[in-house]
Amino acid sequence: MSNKSRKLISFDWAIKKILRSKANFEVLEGFLSELLFEDIKILEVLESESNKELKEDKFNRVDIKVKNAKDEIVLIEIQYDRELDYLQRMLYASSKIIIEHIKESEAYSKIVKVISINILYFNFGEGDDYIYKGTTSFIGLHNKNELKLNPKQAEIYRTELVEKIFPEYYLIRVNNFNNVAKDSLDEWIYFLKNEEIKDDFKAKGLRKAKEVLDYLKCSAEERKAFEVYKESLHYQASMYESTYIAGKKEGEKIGLVKGEEQGRLEEKKEVARKLLAQNVAIGVIMAATGLLQNEIEGLKIT
Protein backbone atom coordinates (compact mmCIF):
# COMPACT_ATOMS: atom_id res chain seq x y z
CA MET A 1 0.00 0.00 0.00
CA SER A 2 1.47 3.35 -1.02
CA ASN A 3 1.69 6.33 1.32
CA LYS A 4 -0.75 8.17 -0.91
CA SER A 5 -3.58 5.68 -0.36
CA ARG A 6 -2.76 4.72 3.20
CA LYS A 7 -5.72 5.11 5.52
CA LEU A 8 -5.55 7.92 8.05
CA ILE A 9 -7.43 8.58 11.26
CA SER A 10 -9.89 11.45 10.73
CA PHE A 11 -9.09 14.87 12.21
CA ASP A 12 -12.12 14.83 14.51
CA TRP A 13 -11.17 11.51 16.09
CA ALA A 14 -7.55 12.63 16.31
CA ILE A 15 -8.60 15.69 18.30
CA LYS A 16 -10.46 13.41 20.70
CA LYS A 17 -7.63 10.96 21.26
CA ILE A 18 -4.26 11.95 19.78
CA LEU A 19 -3.71 15.65 19.12
CA ARG A 20 -4.15 16.76 22.74
CA SER A 21 -0.67 15.39 23.44
CA LYS A 22 2.12 17.97 23.50
CA ALA A 23 4.21 15.68 21.31
CA ASN A 24 1.65 16.16 18.55
CA PHE A 25 1.04 19.91 18.87
CA GLU A 26 2.81 20.33 15.53
CA VAL A 27 -0.29 19.05 13.73
CA LEU A 28 -2.70 21.54 15.31
CA GLU A 29 -0.13 24.33 15.01
CA GLY A 30 0.16 23.65 11.32
CA PHE A 31 -3.60 23.74 10.76
CA LEU A 32 -4.02 26.96 12.74
CA SER A 33 -1.02 28.62 11.07
CA GLU A 34 -2.39 27.94 7.60
CA LEU A 35 -5.91 29.09 8.48
CA LEU A 36 -4.94 32.23 10.41
CA PHE A 37 -2.01 33.18 8.14
CA GLU A 38 0.46 33.52 11.00
CA ASP A 39 2.92 31.29 12.80
CA ILE A 40 0.95 29.73 15.66
CA LYS A 41 2.60 28.10 18.66
CA ILE A 42 0.41 26.24 21.16
CA LEU A 43 1.26 26.67 24.83
CA GLU A 44 -1.25 24.18 26.21
CA VAL A 45 -4.52 22.38 25.66
CA LEU A 46 -7.10 23.70 28.10
CA GLU A 47 -9.97 21.99 29.82
CA SER A 48 -13.26 23.26 28.49
CA GLU A 49 -16.74 23.19 29.96
CA SER A 50 -17.93 22.43 26.44
CA ASN A 51 -16.16 19.08 26.76
CA LYS A 52 -18.25 18.24 29.82
CA GLU A 53 -21.73 18.98 28.63
CA LEU A 54 -24.67 16.66 28.10
CA LYS A 55 -24.03 13.21 26.73
CA GLU A 56 -26.15 14.08 23.69
CA ASP A 57 -23.66 16.79 22.69
CA LYS A 58 -20.66 14.50 23.01
CA PHE A 59 -22.17 12.17 20.42
CA ASN A 60 -22.54 14.90 17.81
CA ARG A 61 -19.59 17.23 18.36
CA VAL A 62 -15.89 17.38 19.01
CA ASP A 63 -14.04 20.37 20.34
CA ILE A 64 -10.66 21.40 21.67
CA LYS A 65 -9.55 24.62 23.35
CA VAL A 66 -5.94 25.78 23.16
CA LYS A 67 -3.90 28.79 24.22
CA ASN A 68 -1.42 30.14 21.71
CA ALA A 69 1.84 32.04 22.21
CA LYS A 70 -0.05 35.37 22.28
CA ASP A 71 -2.28 34.15 25.14
CA GLU A 72 -5.27 33.99 22.80
CA ILE A 73 -7.82 31.22 23.25
CA VAL A 74 -8.57 29.19 20.15
CA LEU A 75 -11.67 26.98 20.16
CA ILE A 76 -11.84 24.35 17.43
CA GLU A 77 -15.22 22.69 17.06
CA ILE A 78 -16.10 19.93 14.62
CA GLN A 79 -19.82 19.48 14.13
CA TYR A 80 -21.80 16.82 12.27
CA ASP A 81 -25.27 17.48 13.63
CA ARG A 82 -27.58 19.74 11.61
CA GLU A 83 -28.49 22.76 13.72
CA LEU A 84 -30.48 25.74 12.46
CA ASP A 85 -29.35 27.82 15.45
CA TYR A 86 -25.66 27.03 15.07
CA LEU A 87 -24.63 30.70 14.89
CA GLN A 88 -26.14 31.30 18.32
CA ARG A 89 -24.29 28.27 19.59
CA MET A 90 -21.01 29.76 18.34
CA LEU A 91 -21.81 33.00 20.13
CA TYR A 92 -22.65 31.17 23.36
CA ALA A 93 -19.43 29.11 23.27
CA SER A 94 -17.17 32.12 22.71
CA SER A 95 -18.96 34.14 25.41
CA LYS A 96 -18.62 31.27 27.86
CA ILE A 97 -14.88 31.06 27.23
CA ILE A 98 -14.49 34.78 27.93
CA ILE A 99 -16.28 34.39 31.27
CA GLU A 100 -14.26 31.28 32.17
CA HIS A 101 -10.95 33.07 31.68
CA ILE A 102 -11.39 36.34 33.56
CA LYS A 103 -11.28 36.72 37.32
CA GLU A 104 -13.90 38.79 39.13
CA SER A 105 -11.31 41.33 40.26
CA GLU A 106 -9.67 41.79 36.88
CA ALA A 107 -10.26 44.77 34.60
CA TYR A 108 -12.16 44.23 31.36
CA SER A 109 -8.96 44.98 29.47
CA LYS A 110 -7.77 41.53 30.61
CA ILE A 111 -10.52 39.75 28.67
CA VAL A 112 -8.96 37.07 26.46
CA LYS A 113 -9.12 37.18 22.69
CA VAL A 114 -11.16 34.24 21.37
CA ILE A 115 -10.88 32.67 17.93
CA SER A 116 -13.73 30.28 17.16
CA ILE A 117 -13.04 27.79 14.36
CA ASN A 118 -16.01 25.71 13.29
CA ILE A 119 -15.54 22.75 10.95
CA LEU A 120 -19.00 21.82 9.67
CA TYR A 121 -19.86 18.56 7.94
CA PHE A 122 -23.38 19.64 7.09
CA ASN A 123 -24.91 22.25 4.81
CA PHE A 124 -25.29 25.53 6.66
CA GLY A 125 -26.42 28.83 5.21
CA GLU A 126 -26.18 29.93 1.60
CA GLY A 127 -23.04 30.94 -0.27
CA ASP A 128 -20.60 29.45 -2.74
CA ASP A 129 -17.44 29.68 -0.61
CA TYR A 130 -16.21 27.03 1.81
CA ILE A 131 -14.40 29.25 4.33
CA TYR A 132 -16.03 32.30 5.92
CA LYS A 133 -14.56 34.69 8.49
CA GLY A 134 -16.60 36.91 10.81
CA THR A 135 -15.29 39.89 12.82
CA THR A 136 -16.77 42.85 14.70
CA SER A 137 -16.28 46.44 13.55
CA PHE A 138 -18.10 49.73 14.15
CA ILE A 139 -19.01 51.87 11.13
CA GLY A 140 -20.32 55.44 11.34
CA LEU A 141 -23.93 55.76 10.24
CA HIS A 142 -23.28 59.10 8.54
CA ASN A 143 -19.69 59.21 7.30
CA LYS A 144 -19.21 55.42 7.00
CA ASN A 145 -15.79 55.65 8.68
CA GLU A 146 -14.60 52.76 10.81
CA LEU A 147 -14.13 53.44 14.53
CA LYS A 148 -10.49 53.10 15.60
CA LEU A 149 -8.74 52.96 18.97
CA ASN A 150 -6.90 56.00 20.27
CA PRO A 151 -3.16 55.63 21.16
CA LYS A 152 -3.81 54.96 24.85
CA GLN A 153 -6.40 52.29 24.10
CA ALA A 154 -4.11 50.73 21.51
CA GLU A 155 -1.42 50.46 24.20
CA ILE A 156 -3.79 48.82 26.67
CA TYR A 157 -5.24 46.35 24.19
CA ARG A 158 -1.99 45.82 22.28
CA THR A 159 -3.72 46.42 18.96
CA GLU A 160 -4.90 49.33 16.87
CA LEU A 161 -7.92 47.48 15.48
CA VAL A 162 -11.22 47.18 17.31
CA GLU A 163 -11.94 43.88 15.59
CA LYS A 164 -8.88 42.36 17.25
CA ILE A 165 -10.52 42.77 20.66
CA PHE A 166 -13.71 40.92 19.83
CA PRO A 167 -14.01 37.21 19.00
CA GLU A 168 -13.24 36.08 15.46
CA TYR A 169 -15.28 33.35 13.85
CA TYR A 170 -14.34 30.95 11.08
CA LEU A 171 -16.85 28.70 9.37
CA ILE A 172 -15.34 25.89 7.29
CA ARG A 173 -18.09 24.29 5.20
CA VAL A 174 -16.26 21.10 4.31
CA ASN A 175 -18.91 19.78 1.94
CA ASN A 176 -18.59 22.89 -0.26
CA PHE A 177 -14.92 22.22 -1.03
CA ASN A 178 -14.44 21.01 -4.63
CA ASN A 179 -11.40 18.82 -3.83
CA VAL A 180 -9.05 21.05 -5.84
CA ALA A 181 -6.19 22.15 -3.57
CA LYS A 182 -4.94 25.47 -4.95
CA ASP A 183 -2.83 26.43 -1.92
CA SER A 184 -1.56 25.08 1.39
CA LEU A 185 -4.78 25.93 3.25
CA ASP A 186 -6.74 24.01 0.63
CA GLU A 187 -4.48 21.03 1.30
CA TRP A 188 -5.72 21.03 4.88
CA ILE A 189 -9.35 21.33 3.78
CA TYR A 190 -8.78 18.42 1.39
CA PHE A 191 -7.56 16.33 4.32
CA LEU A 192 -10.52 17.34 6.48
CA LYS A 193 -12.92 16.24 3.77
CA ASN A 194 -11.20 13.13 2.40
CA GLU A 195 -9.03 11.85 5.28
CA GLU A 196 -6.16 11.69 2.79
CA ILE A 197 -2.86 13.56 2.50
CA LYS A 198 -1.31 13.45 -0.94
CA ASP A 199 2.43 12.98 -1.37
CA ASP A 200 2.93 16.43 -2.88
CA PHE A 201 1.10 18.32 -0.10
CA LYS A 202 3.41 20.72 1.71
CA ALA A 203 1.11 22.57 4.16
CA LYS A 204 2.39 23.08 7.71
CA GLY A 205 1.57 20.18 9.99
CA LEU A 206 0.44 17.74 7.31
CA ARG A 207 3.66 15.73 7.23
CA LYS A 208 3.40 15.22 10.99
CA ALA A 209 -0.32 14.43 10.61
CA LYS A 210 0.48 11.77 8.04
CA GLU A 211 2.87 10.20 10.53
CA VAL A 212 0.82 10.28 13.73
CA LEU A 213 -2.60 9.63 12.17
CA ASP A 214 -1.56 6.50 10.30
CA TYR A 215 -4.37 4.00 10.88
CA LEU A 216 -2.02 1.02 10.67
CA LYS A 217 0.18 2.42 13.44
CA CYS A 218 -2.71 2.55 15.89
CA SER A 219 -3.24 -0.24 18.39
CA ALA A 220 -5.96 -2.80 17.75
CA GLU A 221 -8.03 -1.20 20.52
CA GLU A 222 -7.63 2.28 19.00
CA ARG A 223 -8.59 1.03 15.54
CA LYS A 224 -11.69 -0.68 16.89
CA ALA A 225 -12.73 2.43 18.82
CA PHE A 226 -12.20 4.55 15.71
CA GLU A 227 -14.34 2.24 13.57
CA VAL A 228 -17.09 2.33 16.22
CA TYR A 229 -16.99 6.12 16.18
CA LYS A 230 -17.18 6.35 12.38
CA GLU A 231 -20.00 3.83 12.24
CA SER A 232 -21.96 5.84 14.78
CA LEU A 233 -21.63 8.94 12.56
CA HIS A 234 -22.97 7.04 9.56
CA TYR A 235 -26.00 5.88 11.52
CA GLN A 236 -26.51 9.38 12.83
CA ALA A 237 -26.59 10.83 9.32
CA SER A 238 -28.98 8.17 8.05
CA MET A 239 -31.36 8.48 10.96
CA TYR A 240 -31.36 12.27 10.72
CA GLU A 241 -32.32 12.21 7.04
CA SER A 242 -35.23 9.84 7.62
CA THR A 243 -36.38 11.76 10.69
CA TYR A 244 -36.15 15.13 8.97
CA ILE A 245 -38.18 13.98 5.96
CA ALA A 246 -40.85 12.47 8.20
CA GLY A 247 -40.99 15.58 10.34
CA LYS A 248 -41.17 17.86 7.32
CA LYS A 249 -44.21 16.02 6.06
CA GLU A 250 -45.93 16.80 9.33
CA GLY A 251 -45.64 20.47 8.41
CA GLU A 252 -45.42 21.63 12.00
CA LYS A 253 -42.38 22.85 13.89
CA ILE A 254 -43.31 21.03 17.11
CA GLY A 255 -43.68 17.78 15.25
CA LEU A 256 -40.29 18.27 13.60
CA VAL A 257 -38.52 18.97 16.89
CA LYS A 258 -40.09 15.98 18.59
CA GLY A 259 -39.33 13.86 15.57
CA GLU A 260 -35.67 14.88 15.66
CA GLU A 261 -35.39 14.15 19.38
CA GLN A 262 -37.00 10.73 19.01
CA GLY A 263 -34.95 10.03 15.91
CA ARG A 264 -31.69 10.77 17.71
CA LEU A 265 -32.61 8.46 20.56
CA GLU A 266 -33.59 5.64 18.20
CA GLU A 267 -30.43 6.24 16.21
CA LYS A 268 -28.27 5.79 19.29
CA LYS A 269 -30.15 2.66 20.31
CA GLU A 270 -29.70 1.18 16.85
CA VAL A 271 -25.95 1.86 16.98
CA ALA A 272 -25.81 0.28 20.46
CA ARG A 273 -27.65 -2.84 19.24
CA LYS A 274 -25.17 -3.24 16.40
CA LEU A 275 -22.23 -2.91 18.76
CA LEU A 276 -23.74 -5.30 21.31
CA ALA A 277 -24.08 -7.86 18.53
CA GLN A 278 -20.33 -7.45 17.93
CA ASN A 279 -19.62 -7.99 21.65
CA VAL A 280 -18.21 -4.48 22.02
CA ALA A 281 -17.60 -3.50 25.66
CA ILE A 282 -20.35 -1.50 27.39
CA GLY A 283 -17.92 1.33 28.14
CA VAL A 284 -17.01 1.74 24.48
CA ILE A 285 -20.69 1.77 23.50
CA MET A 286 -21.43 4.42 26.14
CA ALA A 287 -18.65 6.61 24.74
CA ALA A 288 -19.81 6.13 21.15
CA THR A 289 -23.52 6.72 21.71
CA GLY A 290 -23.90 8.77 24.88
CA LEU A 291 -26.40 6.25 26.26
CA LEU A 292 -26.33 5.28 29.94
CA GLN A 293 -25.25 1.81 31.03
CA ASN A 294 -28.75 0.74 32.05
CA GLU A 295 -30.16 1.98 28.71
CA ILE A 296 -27.65 -0.15 26.84
CA GLU A 297 -28.16 -3.20 29.02
CA GLY A 298 -31.91 -2.87 28.49
CA LEU A 299 -31.38 -3.30 24.76
CA LYS A 300 -30.02 -6.80 25.26
CA ILE A 301 -33.52 -8.14 25.89
CA THR A 302 -35.40 -6.10 23.27
N, C-alpha and C positions, 0 to 999 in steps of 0.2 A: 504494500500500500504506500503510495507516494505521500509526501508531506502535504501536497496540495489538497488531497482528498481525505486526509486523516480526520477522523471525527473529533470535534472539540466540544467541551462542556460549554453550555450557553452562558452568556454574561450574567443573566439574572441568577442562575444557580451558583455561579462563581462568587457573586456578591454575598450570597447567603453563607457559603461554606469556605471559600478559598481566599478571596481578595481582601478580607479583613486582616489578614496576617501582614505584619510589617515587611516581611521578606518579599511580599508580592505587591507592595505599594506602587511599584514601577508601572504596573498595568493600569491602575486607576489614574495615576499621575499622567500617563500618556494620553488617556482618553480625555481628561479634563484639560490638558494643555492644548490639544488639537481643537476642542470645542470652544474654549475661552480665548484662544489665540495669545496665550502667555505661558511662560514656564511655571508650571504648578508643582509645588512640593508639599506632600502631605505630612503633617506633624503627627496626627493620631486619628484613629477611628473612634468616634464618640458614641456613647450609649444614647439612644433616642427613645422618647416615649412612644413614637410612632412604631417602634419595633415591639411594643408591649401592649398593643391594643387588642381589640376583640379577635377571637379566633377566626371569625369570618374574614377579617381583613388580611390576616396572615396567609390565607389560602389564595387570595387574589392579587397580592402586591408584594413587592420586595423593595426595601429601601436601605440606604446607608448614609450616615452623616459623618463628614470628615472636617477637620480643621486644616487649612492650608498655611503656608509660611507667612501670609499676611494677616493671620488670625481671623480670616473669614470662614464662615460656616458654609459648607457645600452639602446640600441634600440631593442625593440621587434617588429617584423613585422610578421603578419599573412597574408598569400597570397593564394588566391584561383585561380586567373587568370593564365593561362598558358603563360609563357613568355620565349622565347628562350634566351633572353639577360638578364636574371635575375641576373647573376653574376655581370654584369656591373652596374645594378641597385643597388646592394648591395654596390659596390665600391663608387658609386655616393652618396648614402645616408650617408655612414660613412665619406666621405670627406666633405660633406656639414656640418655635425655636428661639425667636427673639426674647420671649418671656423667660424661657428656660435658662438663658445665658446672660441675664443681667440681675445683679443683686439689688435688693430693695433700697440700699443706701447709695447706689451708684447714680451718677448723672446720666441723663439721656444720651449724652455724647458718647457714652461707653457702649451703646447698643451695637451688637455685632452686625456686620454685613452678611446677608444671606443670599446665596445663589441656589435657586431651585431648578434642578434638571429633571425633566419628566420624559421618560422613554415610554411611549405609548404603542401598544400592539393592538390597537383598535381604531376605527375611524372616528375622529373627533373634529368637529367644526368643518368649515369649507375653506378651500384654498389649495393651490396647486404646488406649494412648496412642502418640504418635509422637515425643515428646521425653522422654528419661529422663536424670536427673542422679544421679551417684554420688559420695559423699564418704565420708571416714573419720572416725568418732567412737568414743569409748570410753565404754561404759555400765556402771555398777556392777552386778555380778551380784545383789547383795542389795537395795540401796536404789534401783536403777535411775536414779541421778543421772548426768549426763554429766560426764566429767572436763574440768576447765578449767585454763587456764594461770595460774600465779601472777603477780603484778605484774612480777617480774624477768624471767620468761620472756616475758611479753607485750611487754616492752620490747625484748628481744633479737630476737624473731620478728616484731615490729611487727604483732601481732594478738592478740586475746584468745581466739580460737577455735582449737582443735586442728585442726579440719577444714581450716583455711586453710593449714596447713603441708603437708599431704599433697596428692597429686594429686587433681584433680577430673576427673570423666569425664562426657561428654555423649554420648548415643546418639540420633541423629536417624534414625528409621526412616521414610524418605521415602515408601515405598509405603503406609504407614498413614495418611497425611494425606488428608483427605476433600475437598481442594480448596476449602474454605470458609475464607477469610482473615478471622478475627475480630479480629486485632490486627496490629501492625506486624511482630512476629516471624513470624506466620503468612504475611505477605506474602513474607518471605524463603523460607519453606518452600515456598510456592506456586511461586516462581521456581526453586528447586532441583529441584522435581518436573516442572514443565512448560516450563521454559526460556522463560518469558513474564513480562513485567512489565506489569501493567495500568496504564492512564493515571491511575487514582485512587489507586495505591499511594504511600504517603508514608514508608515505612520508611527509616531511615538507610542511605545507600549505594546504594539502588536507582536513584536518578536517575542517578548516576554510572555504575552498572553498565549501565543502558540505553544510555548514550552510548558507553562504551568496548567493550561486548560486541556492538555492532551488527554482524551478520554481513556486511552489505553494505559496511561500512567497512573490512573486512579486505582484505588483498591477495589476489590470485588464489592465490598459494602458500599463504597461511594458510588460506584457505577449503578448498583441496584437502586440506591436512594434517588439518584438522578433520573433513572428511567421511570420510577414511581412518580416523581415530580412532573416530568414531561407528560406522562399519561394522564395525570390529573388535570393538566391544562387542556389537553385535547377534549376530555370529557366535559370540562367546564364550558368550552367554546360551543360544543355540540348541544349541550343542554340549554345554554343561553339562547341559541338561535331558535330552537323549538319552542322555548318558553316565550320569547319575544313575539314570535309569529302568532302563537295562541292568544297571548295577551292583547296584541294589536287588533285581532278580530273581535275582541270584546268591545273595543271602542271606548273604553272608560279607563281613566288614569288609575283609579283605585284597583280595578281588576288587573291592570298591568303590573302595578307594584306588588300586589299579592302574588300574582303569577310568577314574578321574578324571584320573590323570596322563597316560594314553595319549590320553584325550579332549582334554585341553588342548593336547597336542602336535599332534594332528591338526587341531584347531581353528585353531591358528596357521598350520599349513601351508596349510589351505584359504583362510584370509584372504590369505596370501602369494600363492597361485596366482591369486586374483582380482585382486590388485593388479598382479601381473606381466602379466596379460592386458590391463591398462589402461596398461601401460608406465610405471608408477610407479617412481621412482628406488629403487635398492636401499637407500640410506640411509634413506629414508622408510619403507620396508617393515620394515627392522630396528627402527626406533623404534616402529612400530605393533604389531609382533608379538613383539619380543624374540628373534627367531631370529638366528643368526649369518649372516654373509655367505655362507659356503660352503653352509650349509643351504638358504638361499634360492636360490642359483645351482643347487643340485642339483635343485630343483623344476622348472627349466626343461625338463629332459629326461624328467620322469616323466609 
